[in-house]
Amino acid sequence: MSPSTVFAPSAAAFVCLIALVPHAGAQSYPAKPVRIVVSLASAGGMDITVRMVAQKLSERFGPQFFVENRPGAGGALGSELVAKAPPDGYTLLAASIAYAVIPSSHKNLPYDPVHDLTPIVVMVKTSNVLVVHPSLPVRSVRELIALAKAHPGELRYSSSGHGGSANLIIEAFKLATGTDILHVPYRGATAGVVDLLAGRISLSIVSVASSMAYVKQGRLRALATPGAKRTPAAPELPTIAESGVPGFAVENWYAIFAPAATPKEILAQLNVEIGKILYAPELQERLAVNGLEPAAEPLPNTNAYIKSEIARWAKVVKAASIAAE
């Protein structure tokens, strides 16, 4: 059973459980603007999500929650900045699934990625899709596996860099299927999609929001989604598990973290308020347009989920020899 199955989000369950969370300190925090450091470049799915949430938090509290993009080093640059910030709730980190890889893929870091930061909430899980260039003679995951096994090392896949979501998902796919597909990292996902559209790259994992227009135009072919269940953004697509790789389930996620010594009252308050924002019908609709689903759960579940993800990806990093750039 995958971690995403164990901690499957539920709006009703979240609303029930947050009633049990203490709200001490609610009147005193925040008393000034709050910075949210985004560990990826602007305009991506995480940046869009964080800016939606920051706007609503600003409306809720009064003091502004503002976003600052600090991409680099597979997310470690932004993580280090927040890890070394005062633990007062005024500097937060927004990170993707790449956060779970940093502890095992990055060596000699000037901070401890496990003990110097603490999770507040997993905001959303994203809808991704496995796509291939139309020239590739495959129309299913089974056919892709067969082709990759017949031509080991000849197929090429793109990613936004070592430790990015496409890199992680396809390396997990390779391990699960015993295939050899060459990784071609790019500085950002857009450049990789350009080469995929041109046929210089065979396949990739991309967001549903950024790929389905190309699929409808016939410029890409969608095979399956890597998550534990079909995505509402493209329900006609089977999961990879349904397509011949039983048990396969990988979902990218975006979460908010704080310096480890941040008062528990502040962590609990932010966990509750962000969860309320994400499960509000208005924001759910806006998220769905971008292939994003709310995943907020109370702090204990959030901590357990992030720990399980770090343990899971440590195994993939070791087996696939994923190293920081």
C-alpha positions in Angstrom: 0.0 0.0 0.0 1.4 3.4 -1.0 1.8 6.3 1.3 -0.8 8.2 -0.7 -3.3 5.5 0.0 -2.6 5.5 3.8 -3.0 9.3 4.1 -5.7 9.9 1.4 -7.1 13.4 2.0 -10.7 14.0 2.8 -12.3 17.4 3.1 -14.9 16.1 5.6 -12.3 14.4 7.8 -10.1 17.4 7.8 -12.9 19.7 8.9 -13.8 17.3 11.7 -10.2 16.9 12.9 -9.3 20.6 12.9 -11.9 21.2 15.6 -9.6 19.4 17.9 -6.5 21.6 17.1 -5.6 24.2 19.8 -5.7 27.8 18.6 -3.5 29.4 21.2 -1.6 32.3 19.9 -4.2 33.0 17.2 -4.7 36.6 18.3 -0.9 37.4 18.2 0.1 35.8 15.0 0.8 37.2 12.4 1.6 40.7 13.6 3.7 41.5 10.5 4.1 40.3 6.9 5.0 36.7 6.3 7.4 35.5 3.6 6.8 32.3 1.8 10.0 31.1 0.0 9.2 29.0 -3.1 11.9 26.5 -3.9 11.0 26.4 -7.6 10.9 29.0 -10.4 7.8 31.2 -10.9 4.8 30.3 -13.1 4.8 26.6 -12.4 2.1 24.6 -10.6 3.6 25.1 -7.1 4.0 28.9 -7.7 0.4 29.2 -8.8 -0.8 27.2 -5.8 1.2 29.2 -3.2 0.1 32.5 -4.6 -3.5 31.5 -4.4 -3.1 30.4 -0.8 -1.0 33.5 0.1 -3.6 35.9 -1.2 -6.3 34.2 0.9 -4.1 34.1 4.0 -3.5 37.8 3.6 -7.2 38.4 3.4 -7.8 36.2 6.4 -5.1 37.7 8.7 -4.5 41.3 7.5 -0.7 41.3 7.3 0.5 40.3 3.9 1.8 36.8 3.0 4.1 37.4 0.1 5.9 35.0 -2.2 9.6 34.9 -3.0 11.0 32.5 -5.6 14.4 31.0 -4.7 15.0 28.1 -7.2 18.2 26.2 -7.4 20.1 23.1 -6.3 17.0 20.9 -6.7 15.1 22.9 -4.1 18.0 22.9 -1.5 18.7 26.6 -2.0 15.3 27.7 -0.8 15.2 25.1 1.9 18.5 26.3 3.4 17.3 29.9 3.5 14.2 28.9 5.5 16.1 26.4 7.7 18.4 29.1 8.9 15.6 31.7 9.4 14.3 32.7 12.8 11.7 30.0 13.9 9.0 32.6 14.5 6.5 31.7 11.7 7.5 34.7 9.5 9.6 32.8 7.0 8.0 29.7 5.5 9.0 27.3 2.7 6.9 26.0 -0.2 8.5 22.8 -1.6 7.5 20.0 -3.9 8.2 16.2 -3.8 11.8 17.1 -4.5 12.0 18.1 -0.8 11.7 14.4 0.1 14.8 13.6 -2.1 17.2 16.2 -0.7 18.1 14.2 2.4 19.4 11.3 0.3 20.6 13.0 -2.9 22.4 16.0 -1.5 25.7 15.5 0.5 27.5 17.9 2.8 24.6 20.4 3.0 25.1 23.4 5.4 21.8 22.5 7.1 20.0 19.3 8.1 17.0 18.9 5.8 15.3 16.4 8.2 15.8 18.1 11.5 16.0 21.8 10.7 12.6 22.0 9.0 9.2 20.8 9.9 6.1 20.3 7.7 3.0 22.4 8.2 0.6 21.1 5.5 0.6 19.2 2.2 -1.4 21.7 0.2 -2.2 19.7 -3.0 -1.3 16.7 -5.1 -0.8 17.3 -8.7 -2.1 15.5 -11.8 0.7 14.4 -14.1 0.6 12.3 -17.2 3.0 10.0 -19.0 3.3 11.3 -22.6 5.3 10.2 -25.6 6.1 11.8 -29.0 3.6 10.6 -31.6 6.4 9.1 -33.7 7.0 6.6 -31.0 5.2 3.4 -32.0 3.4 2.8 -28.7 -0.2 3.4 -27.6 -0.1 1.9 -24.1 2.2 1.5 -21.1 2.7 -2.2 -21.9 3.9 -1.3 -25.5 6.2 1.4 -24.1 7.7 -1.2 -21.7 8.2 -3.7 -24.5 9.8 -1.1 -26.7 12.1 0.1 -24.0 13.2 -3.5 -23.2 13.8 -4.1 -26.9 16.0 -1.0 -27.2 17.7 -0.5 -23.8 19.2 3.0 -23.4 17.8 4.3 -26.7 14.7 6.0 -25.5 15.2 9.4 -23.9 13.1 11.2 -21.3 13.2 14.8 -20.2 12.9 16.4 -16.8 13.4 19.8 -15.1 16.6 18.5 -13.5 17.9 15.8 -11.1 15.4 15.3 -8.3 12.6 17.0 -10.1 9.2 15.3 -10.3 9.6 13.8 -13.8 13.0 12.5 -12.9 11.7 10.8 -9.8 8.6 9.4 -11.3 10.3 7.9 -14.4 13.2 6.5 -12.3 10.6 4.8 -10.1 8.9 3.5 -13.3 12.2 2.2 -14.6 12.8 0.3 -11.4 9.3 -1.1 -11.3 9.5 -2.3 -14.9 13.2 -3.2 -15.3 13.6 -0.8 -18.2 16.6 1.4 -19.3 15.6 4.8 -20.4 18.1 7.7 -20.7 17.6 10.7 -18.6 18.1 14.1 -20.2 17.8 16.9 -17.6 16.9 20.4 -18.5 17.0 23.7 -16.7 13.2 23.8 -16.2 10.4 21.8 -17.6 9.5 24.1 -20.5 12.8 23.4 -22.4 12.2 19.7 -22.1 8.7 19.9 -23.4 10.0 21.9 -26.4 12.4 19.1 -27.3 9.7 16.5 -26.7 7.4 18.3 -29.1 10.2 18.4 -31.6 10.8 14.7 -31.3 14.3 15.0 -29.9 13.0 13.5 -26.7 10.9 10.3 -26.6 8.8 10.7 -23.5 8.3 12.6 -20.2 6.1 13.1 -17.2 4.3 16.5 -17.5 1.4 18.2 -15.8 -2.1 17.5 -17.1 -2.7 21.3 -17.3 0.3 21.9 -19.6 0.0 18.8 -21.8 -3.6 18.1 -22.7 -3.8 20.9 -25.3 -0.9 19.2 -27.1 -2.5 15.8 -26.8 -5.7 17.1 -28.3 -3.7 18.7 -31.2 -2.0 15.3 -31.8 1.4 16.7 -31.0 1.8 14.4 -27.9 0.3 11.1 -27.0 -0.9 10.5 -23.5 -0.5 6.9 -22.2 -1.4 7.0 -18.5 -1.2 8.9 -15.2 1.2 7.8 -12.4 -1.0 8.5 -9.4 -2.9 6.0 -7.2 -6.2 6.9 -8.9 -7.3 8.4 -12.1 -7.2 12.1 -12.2 -10.4 14.1 -12.5 -8.6 16.4 -14.9 -8.4 13.6 -17.5 -10.6 10.7 -16.2 -10.3 8.8 -19.5 -6.6 8.1 -18.9 -5.8 4.9 -17.0 -3.2 4.8 -14.2 0.1 3.2 -14.8 -0.9 0.6 -12.2 -4.0 -0.2 -14.4 -1.8 -0.4 -17.4 0.4 -3.3 -16.5 2.5 -2.1 -13.5 0.5 -3.3 -10.5 1.0 -1.3 -7.3 2.7 1.6 -9.0 1.6 4.9 -7.5 3.6 8.2 -7.4 2.1 11.6 -6.9 3.8 14.9 -6.9 2.8 17.3 -4.1 3.3 20.8 -2.9 3.7 21.4 0.9 4.5 24.2 3.3 7.3 23.9 5.9 8.7 26.1 8.7 12.0 26.2 10.7 11.9 23.2 13.1 11.7 25.2 16.3 8.6 27.2 15.2 6.0 27.2 18.0 3.5 24.4 17.7 0.6 26.8 18.1 1.7 28.7 15.0 2.2 25.4 13.0 -1.3 24.3 14.1 -2.9 27.6 13.2 -1.4 27.7 9.7 -2.3 24.0 9.2 -5.9 24.7 10.0 -6.3 28.0 8.0 -4.5 26.7 4.9 -6.7 23.6 5.0 -9.8 25.7 5.2 -8.7 27.8 2.2 -7.8 24.8 0.1 -11.1 23.0 0.7 -13.3 26.1 0.0 -15.3 25.4 -3.2 -14.0 28.5 -4.9 -10.4 27.5 -4.6 -11.0 23.9 -5.4 -12.5 25.0 -8.7 -9.5 27.2 -9.4 -7.1 24.4 -8.5 -8.9 21.8 -10.6 -8.3 24.0 -13.8 -4.6 23.5 -13.2 -4.9 19.7 -12.4 -4.5 20.2 -8.7 -6.4 18.5 -5.8 -6.5 19.6 -2.2 -4.6 17.2 0.1 -4.5 19.1 3.4 -4.7 17.0 6.6 -4.0 17.8 10.3 -0.4 18.0 11.5 0.1 14.4 12.8 -0.9 13.0 9.4 1.2 15.6 7.6 4.3 14.7 9.6 3.7 11.0 9.0 3.2 11.4 5.3 6.4 13.5 4.8 8.4 11.0 6.8 7.1 8.1 4.7 8.0 10.0 1.5 11.5 10.7 2.6 12.0 7.0 3.4 10.4 5.9 0.1 12.5 8.2 -2.1 15.8 7.3 -0.3 15.4 3.8 -1.7 14.8 5.2 -5.2 17.7 7.6 -5.0 20.0 4.8 -4.0 18.8 2.3 -6.6 18.8 4.9 -9.4 21.9 6.8 -8.3 20.1 10.1 -8.4 22.6 12.9 -7.3 22.2 16.6 -6.9 23.4 18.7 -9.9 
